[in-house]
Amino acid sequence: MAFVQPITLQGRGVRLQPLALEHVEGLAAAAADGQLWRLRVTSVPEPEATRAYVETALAMREAGNRFPFVVLDDASGRVLGSTSFHDILPAVRRVEIGYTWYARSAQRSHVNTAAKLLLLEHAFGPLACHVVGWRTDNFNFASQRAIERLGAKKDGVIRGHALRRDGTIRDTVMYSMRAGEWPEARAQLLYLLEQYAGAR
């Protein structure tokens, strides 16, 4: 039995469903909102490559090392982006959260905070993880700030770690959160969501 079982996570205006081929069109539209594939520090697919992107994610799910979700607006069902559990290590009860991106119109909103809260509640709750990790490009400063706002701690930098889409070699910034740190981080995320709600 896979460590991460198929599940839909829902709350605070967003719904995370297991990624499927039926989401290709919606993901292509989300990526086109802001032409996100033009950012060299992300792996957002170009519209014509969206099906291959989804097929790769599903193959990784079959292999047991990634569980991808599509992120939906709960009220309208509109596709907002995608996120995943990945580098899943059942023996040490560790997962990472990544492959995350959102349509430009969903950025700087409650969406990322709400989605991360759902993922972390599942990881530290039903999955009983000891550690949740994140990784990002050393030049993706927006991603680093977003991860730090979640309450994650910076573990360090792996130099010369991966290829970017433009063929250059990136350094990878690693973060993590331990189970004992989760209650305080959860309280902060709930507070942030209250601020978003009050600002609308």
Rosetta silent file (secondary structure, phi, psi, omega in degrees, C-alpha in Angstrom):
SEQUENCE: MAFVQPITLQGRGVRLQPLALEHVEGLAAAAADGQLWRLRVTSVPEPEATRAYVETALAMREAGNRFPFVVLDDASGRVLGSTSFHDILPAVRRVEIGYTWYARSAQRSHVNTAAKLLLLEHAFGPLACHVVGWRTDNFNFASQRAIERLGAKKDGVIRGHALRRDGTIRDTVMYSMRAGEWPEARAQLLYLLEQYAGAR
SCORE:     score description
SCORE:     0.000 S_00000001
   1 L     0.000  134.462  179.931    0.000    0.000    0.000 S_00000001
   2 L   -66.720  145.949  179.896    1.310    3.442   -0.936 S_00000001
   3 L   -62.638  -44.488  176.797    2.258    5.760    1.930 S_00000001
   4 L  -100.966  111.833 -179.643    0.197    8.583    0.400 S_00000001
   5 L   -89.465  152.495  176.854   -3.240    7.294   -0.582 S_00000001
   6 L   -55.523  129.421 -178.221   -5.538    9.097   -3.061 S_00000001
   7 L  -156.151  149.000  171.160   -7.434   11.772   -1.188 S_00000001
   8 L  -104.879  128.996  179.475   -9.154   15.095   -1.810 S_00000001
   9 E  -108.339  131.079 -169.877   -8.256   17.856    0.643 S_00000001
  10 E  -143.069  136.669  175.372  -10.759   20.659    0.964 S_00000001
  11 E   160.748  155.104  174.221  -11.182   23.801    3.029 S_00000001
  12 L    56.114   37.370  172.413  -10.852   27.566    3.265 S_00000001
  13 L    90.682   -2.410  179.431  -11.924   28.150   -0.320 S_00000001
  14 E  -127.633  157.693  176.889   -9.648   25.667   -2.088 S_00000001
  15 E  -135.012  127.598  177.411   -9.858   22.012   -3.062 S_00000001
  16 E  -106.457  112.462  179.629   -6.885   19.758   -3.757 S_00000001
  17 E  -110.889  151.142  174.060   -7.830   16.771   -5.914 S_00000001
  18 E   -55.373  130.454 -178.586   -5.583   13.997   -7.210 S_00000001
  19 L   -62.829  140.238  179.431   -4.180   15.180  -10.542 S_00000001
  20 L  -144.864  165.039 -179.969   -5.665   13.495  -13.630 S_00000001
  21 H   -60.441  -25.683  179.759   -5.535   13.881  -17.407 S_00000001
  22 H   -65.455  -12.020 -178.779   -8.910   15.620  -17.264 S_00000001
  23 H   -94.110    0.110 -175.906   -7.115   18.601  -15.696 S_00000001
  24 H   -56.535  -50.757 -176.394   -4.783   19.235  -18.657 S_00000001
  25 H   -61.825  -44.085  179.447   -6.902   21.972  -20.220 S_00000001
  26 H   -64.674  -38.780  177.814   -7.448   23.776  -16.929 S_00000001
  27 H   -67.327  -38.156  177.993   -3.743   23.630  -16.052 S_00000001
  28 H   -62.294  -40.753  178.144   -2.794   24.988  -19.471 S_00000001
  29 H   -66.256  -39.533  178.649   -5.161   27.927  -18.904 S_00000001
  30 H   -64.340  -42.267  179.055   -3.723   28.522  -15.423 S_00000001
  31 H   -65.493  -34.786  179.999   -0.163   28.529  -16.765 S_00000001
  32 H   -69.220  -23.866  177.821   -1.195   30.955  -19.522 S_00000001
  33 L   -72.866   87.763 -177.300   -2.469   33.349  -16.837 S_00000001
  34 L   106.979    1.300 -179.233    0.800   35.255  -16.496 S_00000001
  35 L    46.775   54.992 -170.945    2.793   33.163  -19.008 S_00000001
  36 H   -64.525  -24.324 -179.182    4.385   31.401  -16.058 S_00000001
  37 H   -66.512  -13.579 -179.987    6.534   29.099  -18.203 S_00000001
  38 H   -78.359  -11.281  178.760    8.700   32.120  -19.066 S_00000001
  39 L   -78.775  121.598 -174.092   10.083   32.206  -15.511 S_00000001
  40 L   -72.399  -15.655 -176.370   13.470   30.481  -15.564 S_00000001
  41 L   -99.183   12.134  176.896   13.306   29.468  -11.883 S_00000001
  42 L  -125.570  170.419  178.734   10.096   27.416  -12.177 S_00000001
  43 L  -116.283   28.351  179.968    9.049   24.228  -13.955 S_00000001
  44 L   -65.014  133.346 -176.399    5.611   25.425  -15.099 S_00000001
  45 L   -76.144  148.184  167.563    4.764   23.768  -18.437 S_00000001
  46 L   -67.561  153.229 -174.971    4.222   25.634  -21.683 S_00000001
  47 H   -51.423  -43.536 -177.834    0.599   25.197  -22.852 S_00000001
  48 H   -73.070  -12.431 -179.807    1.482   22.642  -25.538 S_00000001
  49 H  -103.502    6.900 -174.200    3.553   20.662  -23.021 S_00000001
  50 H   -65.959  -40.356  179.824    0.896   20.467  -20.313 S_00000001
  51 H   -62.010  -43.817  178.133   -0.272   16.954  -21.169 S_00000001
  52 H   -62.959  -37.304  177.229    3.310   15.637  -21.011 S_00000001
  53 H   -59.796  -46.731 -179.849    3.742   17.467  -17.693 S_00000001
  54 H   -66.490  -42.695  179.937    0.680   15.715  -16.267 S_00000001
  55 H   -61.509  -39.374  177.164    1.715   12.329  -17.676 S_00000001
  56 H   -63.640  -43.507  178.973    5.150   12.683  -16.053 S_00000001
  57 H   -62.052  -40.582 -179.706    3.547   13.551  -12.705 S_00000001
  58 H   -69.471  -35.300  176.159    1.247   10.527  -12.947 S_00000001
  59 H   -64.510  -38.728  176.999    4.183    8.248  -13.805 S_00000001
  60 H   -66.624  -33.445  175.934    5.982    9.515  -10.690 S_00000001
  61 H   -65.095  -43.249  178.281    2.843    8.740   -8.676 S_00000001
  62 H   -61.237  -34.953  179.669    2.850    5.188  -10.013 S_00000001
  63 H   -75.693  -14.038  175.297    6.510    4.895   -8.993 S_00000001
  64 L    90.591    6.674 -177.573    5.578    5.968   -5.460 S_00000001
  65 L  -111.214    6.913  175.876    7.793    9.040   -5.135 S_00000001
  66 E  -154.750  141.320  171.714    5.293   11.814   -5.897 S_00000001
  67 E  -126.924  102.761 -175.473    1.609   12.446   -5.286 S_00000001
  68 E   -88.143  144.138  175.295    0.412   15.368   -7.434 S_00000001
  69 E  -120.174  150.324  163.595   -2.697   17.450   -6.793 S_00000001
  70 E   -96.560  138.828 -179.764   -4.571   19.958   -8.904 S_00000001
  71 E  -101.391  122.697 -175.757   -5.539   23.055   -6.908 S_00000001
  72 E  -118.384  147.933  166.075   -9.096   24.238   -7.566 S_00000001
  73 E   -70.273  124.150 -171.091  -11.180   27.176   -6.473 S_00000001
  74 L   -67.061  -32.408 -176.874  -13.738   25.405   -4.327 S_00000001
  75 L   -76.827  -45.540 -174.092  -16.678   27.584   -5.327 S_00000001
  76 L   -97.867  -20.723 -174.483  -16.205   27.715   -9.106 S_00000001
  77 L    80.304    4.780 -179.250  -14.093   24.614   -9.747 S_00000001
  78 L   -67.472  137.881  177.359  -11.599   26.723  -11.738 S_00000001
  79 E   -73.227  124.850 -179.182   -8.092   25.269  -11.914 S_00000001
  80 E  -103.263  -22.525 -177.719   -5.699   27.548  -10.030 S_00000001
  81 E   160.791 -152.850 -176.025   -2.499   25.498  -10.285 S_00000001
  82 E  -149.547  155.257  174.604   -0.812   22.393   -8.952 S_00000001
  83 E  -154.687  166.274 -174.924    1.155   21.115   -5.971 S_00000001
  84 E  -150.266  151.207  153.845    2.558   17.767   -4.838 S_00000001
  85 E   -83.662  137.824  178.442    3.900   15.625   -2.078 S_00000001
  86 E  -150.455  174.880 -173.960    7.222   14.329   -3.397 S_00000001
  87 E    45.318   54.551 -175.254   10.453   12.614   -2.336 S_00000001
  88 E   -79.372  121.325 -176.668    8.215   10.444   -0.204 S_00000001
  89 E  -122.829   87.294 -176.892   10.202    8.419    2.362 S_00000001
  90 H   -59.376  -35.444 -174.742    7.845    6.117    4.312 S_00000001
  91 H   -61.959  -32.862  179.419   10.637    4.538    6.383 S_00000001
  92 H  -110.613    9.267  178.753   11.451    7.857    8.061 S_00000001
  93 L    51.240   58.459  179.415    7.943    9.316    7.684 S_00000001
  94 E  -131.411  137.418  169.419    9.084   12.262    5.598 S_00000001
  95 E  -132.595  159.979  169.358    7.542   13.976    2.596 S_00000001
  96 E  -114.127  154.705  175.298    8.399   17.146    0.747 S_00000001
  97 E  -111.657  125.838 -178.648    5.932   19.661   -0.648 S_00000001
  98 E  -170.397 -159.270 -171.971    6.763   21.083   -4.042 S_00000001
  99 E    51.471   38.058 -173.979    6.085   21.279   -7.761 S_00000001
 100 E   -99.355  129.915  172.442    3.847   24.146   -6.640 S_00000001
 101 E  -156.605  152.917 -177.577    2.661   26.883   -8.965 S_00000001
 102 E  -135.449  152.236  171.799   -0.422   29.012   -9.375 S_00000001
 103 L   -53.450  147.700 -178.304   -2.027   31.186  -12.044 S_00000001
 104 H   -54.518  -38.475 -177.828   -0.892   34.784  -11.745 S_00000001
 105 H   -68.228  -16.287  178.890   -4.402   35.829  -10.670 S_00000001
 106 H   -96.614   -7.435 -179.736   -4.237   33.402   -7.715 S_00000001
 107 L   -77.435  156.522 -178.153   -0.876   34.629   -6.480 S_00000001
 108 L    57.140   36.696  177.272   -0.631   37.017   -3.510 S_00000001
 109 L  -130.115 -167.828  179.440   -3.959   35.690   -2.289 S_00000001
 110 L   -75.896  -11.053 -166.053   -5.126   33.187    0.324 S_00000001
 111 H   -60.255  -51.595 -176.396   -4.669   30.256   -2.093 S_00000001
 112 H   -64.394  -43.139  179.710   -1.104   29.182   -1.316 S_00000001
 113 H   -61.536  -44.328 -179.243   -1.538   29.553    2.445 S_00000001
 114 H   -64.974  -42.670 -179.770   -4.808   27.586    2.377 S_00000001
 115 H   -65.605  -42.410  179.708   -3.353   24.828    0.188 S_00000001
 116 H   -66.395  -36.799  177.114   -0.233   24.489    2.331 S_00000001
 117 H   -61.052  -43.997  178.107   -2.340   24.337    5.471 S_00000001
 118 H   -61.681  -44.194 -179.336   -4.338   21.444    3.988 S_00000001
 119 H   -65.798  -43.032 -179.012   -1.168   19.603    2.944 S_00000001
 120 H   -69.257  -38.412  176.014    0.545   20.117    6.287 S_00000001
 121 H   -60.570  -38.071  179.222   -2.543   19.075    8.243 S_00000001
 122 H   -72.402  -41.181 -178.056   -2.613   15.865    6.226 S_00000001
 123 H   -65.357  -47.431 -177.292    1.138   15.252    6.512 S_00000001
 124 H   -85.293  -13.081  177.453    1.369   15.793   10.267 S_00000001
 125 L   -94.781  -98.413 -176.547   -2.083   14.312   10.918 S_00000001
 126 L   -56.731  -36.439 -179.101   -3.121   11.130    9.051 S_00000001
 127 L   -80.403  -15.883  178.710    0.338   10.488    7.587 S_00000001
 128 L    53.160   43.975  179.679    2.029   11.053   10.980 S_00000001
 129 L   -69.674  146.074  172.555    5.121   12.528    9.342 S_00000001
 130 L   -84.200  -33.455 -175.419    8.121   13.416   11.471 S_00000001
 131 E  -143.355  140.248  167.992    9.391   15.961    8.952 S_00000001
 132 E  -118.696  134.557 -177.367    8.035   17.875    5.962 S_00000001
 133 E  -118.421  164.477  174.216   10.545   19.418    3.585 S_00000001
 134 E  -140.259  155.398  173.537   10.687   21.987    0.800 S_00000001
 135 E  -143.874  148.413  179.129   13.286   22.857   -1.826 S_00000001
 136 E  -155.001  162.943  178.698   13.584   25.761   -4.218 S_00000001
 137 E   -63.316  140.564 -178.848   15.910   27.477   -6.664 S_00000001
 138 L   -63.692  -20.367  177.466   18.485   29.745   -5.015 S_00000001
 139 L   -98.736    1.383  178.350   17.271   32.602   -7.244 S_00000001
 140 L   -90.489   77.249 -173.923   13.561   31.998   -6.578 S_00000001
 141 H   -68.244  -32.874  177.733   13.368   34.556   -3.810 S_00000001
 142 H   -63.085  -41.863  178.203    9.559   34.733   -3.882 S_00000001
 143 H   -64.981  -41.807  179.032    9.375   30.985   -3.222 S_00000001
 144 H   -61.096  -43.105  178.339   11.896   31.241   -0.402 S_00000001
 145 H   -63.416  -40.781 -179.717    9.857   33.996    1.272 S_00000001
 146 H   -63.904  -41.732  178.908    6.666   31.961    0.866 S_00000001
 147 H   -65.419  -41.757 -179.812    8.261   28.873    2.446 S_00000001
 148 H   -66.535  -32.882  176.655    9.637   30.905    5.332 S_00000001
 149 H   -64.910  -23.665  178.324    6.182   32.443    5.942 S_00000001
 150 L   -73.223  -17.006 -177.113    4.913   28.898    6.520 S_00000001
 151 L   101.943    7.783  178.624    7.254   28.554    9.479 S_00000001
 152 L   -73.369  152.835  178.475    9.796   26.250    7.810 S_00000001
 153 E  -103.677  140.796  179.064   13.443   26.403    8.838 S_00000001
 154 E   -76.764  121.221 -179.996   16.267   26.760    6.325 S_00000001
 155 E   -86.889  -32.491 -178.281   18.461   23.647    6.402 S_00000001
 156 E   152.094 -170.159 -177.369   21.081   24.817    3.931 S_00000001
 157 E  -125.225  129.108  173.049   22.013   24.999    0.265 S_00000001
 158 E   -95.115  115.344 -174.411   22.969   22.113   -2.010 S_00000001
 159 E   -84.304  142.169  178.363   25.337   23.582   -4.583 S_00000001
 160 E    58.896   48.457 -165.774   25.236   22.498   -8.222 S_00000001
 161 E   -96.461  -33.232 -172.757   22.161   20.389   -7.533 S_00000001
 162 E  -155.142  162.193  176.576   19.818   20.482  -10.537 S_00000001
 163 E   -89.486  138.436  168.745   19.252   21.762  -14.059 S_00000001
 164 L   -83.543  169.662 -179.090   16.964   24.684  -14.753 S_00000001
 165 L   -63.353  -24.746  179.707   14.702   24.697  -17.781 S_00000001
 166 L   -89.505    6.268  176.774   17.192   26.941  -19.612 S_00000001
 167 L    91.684   -9.346  176.949   20.012   24.423  -19.097 S_00000001
 168 L   -76.533  159.039 -178.130   21.872   26.329  -16.378 S_00000001
 169 E   -98.285  128.951 -177.006   22.770   24.538  -13.148 S_00000001
 170 E  -103.764  155.664  163.137   21.062   25.741  -10.010 S_00000001
 171 E   -89.406  147.929 -177.559   21.844   25.632   -6.324 S_00000001
 172 E  -115.055  126.566  177.262   18.924   24.304   -4.261 S_00000001
 173 E   -91.314  125.603 -176.477   17.805   25.872   -0.979 S_00000001
 174 E  -106.580  138.646  177.700   16.432   23.248    1.428 S_00000001
 175 E  -131.614  161.020  174.035   13.874   23.851    4.183 S_00000001
 176 E  -155.984  162.571  173.293   12.064   21.641    6.671 S_00000001
 177 E  -136.454  131.300  178.331    9.531   21.594    9.476 S_00000001
 178 E   -93.636  159.160 -176.277    9.483   18.998   12.242 S_00000001
 179 H   -56.170  -37.372 -179.384    6.322   17.629   13.831 S_00000001
 180 H   -67.688  -19.948  179.671    7.022   19.468   17.083 S_00000001
 181 H   -88.966  -12.427 -173.183    7.106   22.791   15.222 S_00000001
 182 H   -64.585  -43.465 -177.614    3.768   22.212   13.508 S_00000001
 183 H   -56.779  -43.027  179.328    1.336   23.443   16.206 S_00000001
 184 H   -69.470  -39.399  178.041    2.911   26.914   16.297 S_00000001
 185 H   -64.603  -39.344  179.425    3.198   27.034   12.505 S_00000001
 186 H   -62.753  -43.004  178.618   -0.457   25.998   12.170 S_00000001
 187 H   -60.316  -39.499  179.624   -1.540   28.805   14.482 S_00000001
 188 H   -68.087  -40.343  179.041    0.393   31.304   12.351 S_00000001
 189 H   -64.859  -40.764  177.043   -1.129   29.999    9.098 S_00000001
 190 H   -63.390  -38.641  176.521   -4.635   30.280   10.547 S_00000001
 191 H   -62.638  -44.146  178.957   -3.812   33.833   11.611 S_00000001
 192 H   -61.615  -40.821  179.146   -2.615   34.695    8.086 S_00000001
 193 H   -65.353  -34.182  175.592   -5.802   33.292    6.596 S_00000001
 194 H   -64.018  -38.474  178.593   -7.840   35.447    8.969 S_00000001
 195 H   -66.400  -41.945  176.133   -5.908   38.484    7.717 S_00000001
 196 H   -59.230  -44.448 -177.596   -6.607   37.554    4.092 S_00000001
 197 H   -63.959  -38.603 -179.616  -10.303   37.152    4.904 S_00000001
 198 H   -70.980  -24.000 -178.373  -10.409   40.516    6.639 S_00000001
 199 H   -83.838  -13.786 -177.380   -8.730   42.244    3.696 S_00000001
 200 L   -75.078    0.000    0.000  -11.316   41.060    1.144 S_00000001
